[in-house]
Amino acid sequence: MLHAIIEQFQQRGISARFVVEPQGAYERRAQFGLWQKTRAIRKHINYLAPLQLLPRSCRTQLGLVNDSDIDLVLDASGFSYGDQWPWRVAHDRLATSMRRYHKRRVPVVLLPQAFGPFREAKWQRQMQHILAYANLAYARDTTSFDHCTSLLNYQQEASVKRCPDFTNLLKPRPYQAYQPSANSVCVIPNSKMLQKRKDGDVYVNWLVELIHAIQNDEQPVFMLLHEQQQDQGLAATINARLSKAVAVVAPSDARQNKWLIGHSGWVISSRYHGLVSALSQGVPVTATGWSHKYEQLLSDYTCQDALVEPQQNAVAVWQRIHKTLNDATNYGELRARIVESGQWQREAVEKMWDEVFSLLD
């Protein structure tokens, strides 16, 4: 998502410093040239607050930015707003800052992967507060949209809009270290399937059986890691259970992930953005997931039947894929339908960015 955001600023000729809170590995932030906020909440305390007192020249030398120096807030925090997480996530991440941004007239735009559900009263209060002060909030699916608007009054609802995933406009970057063939099957595992579902072992066994069935038909297959650090252990477990290990490809650049996906014949993904990267390039998919966002995404591309459950027979799932993948007519028609469904989404995302950048005028 960060690549997609930076790309939009570059395409519009807008020079900007991109600032994030110092979460995760420093090397990852340095790769994007990100500046860091003097804000990091631990147990409800900002332990970087003393750095805010440094002179501006010192902060600039260290790549630090105070909250008071920020001109636009884009919250592209993935899947973080909903009952699946502690309500403190929303409180510490954004809710405590909303009045301050509003007072300074700093635009705030919400661009997460999904919203809701918000069944807990504490979650509802946090999101009501955030949405009431946000300039714009884009829900990527109708379920997320409904979760948001149910918390607001009629006047406030105008700030909540429906727009598909904005990474569909991201331009791929070639990856020379591995080149899939046009009929390759790209398998994208997701370690969150082990955390968010109660049938984690079933999921692993299902992937092993699926890849084994693909190999039995001598179809080229490889695993692509969208999140290397999180998913490499899962990939190793899968390969250890296969009689013949498959290639594991893990580019450090999301644009290279998209290129590899676009050059594959079929994508089997449990990663949401793996599905977006495939569908936005007209590549057919088979999906497994743990949130409503998967079903809604597939519906947008008229591929509702592409969602499967790990309890389903893996061999039967592969046989359906294999039949379509090796039937030039049916395969071509499927790709054409996906491409056509993606056209309105590209237009919607371009309109969304126009609305976002109008806040800077």
PyMOL commands that set and color helices and strands:
alter all, ss='L'
color gray80, all
select helices_A, chain A and resi 2-11+26-31+49-53+56-62+67-69+88-93+95-103+121-133+142-149+156-159+166-169+192-196+200-216+228-241+254-262+272-279+292-300+304-306+314-325+328-358
alter helices_A, ss='H'
color red, helices_A
select strands_A, chain A and resi 19-20+35-37+41-42+45-46+64-65+73-75+108-110+136-139+160-162+185-188+221-224+247-249+266-269+285-287
alter strands_A, ss='S'
color yellow, strands_A
deselect
rebuild
show_as cartoon
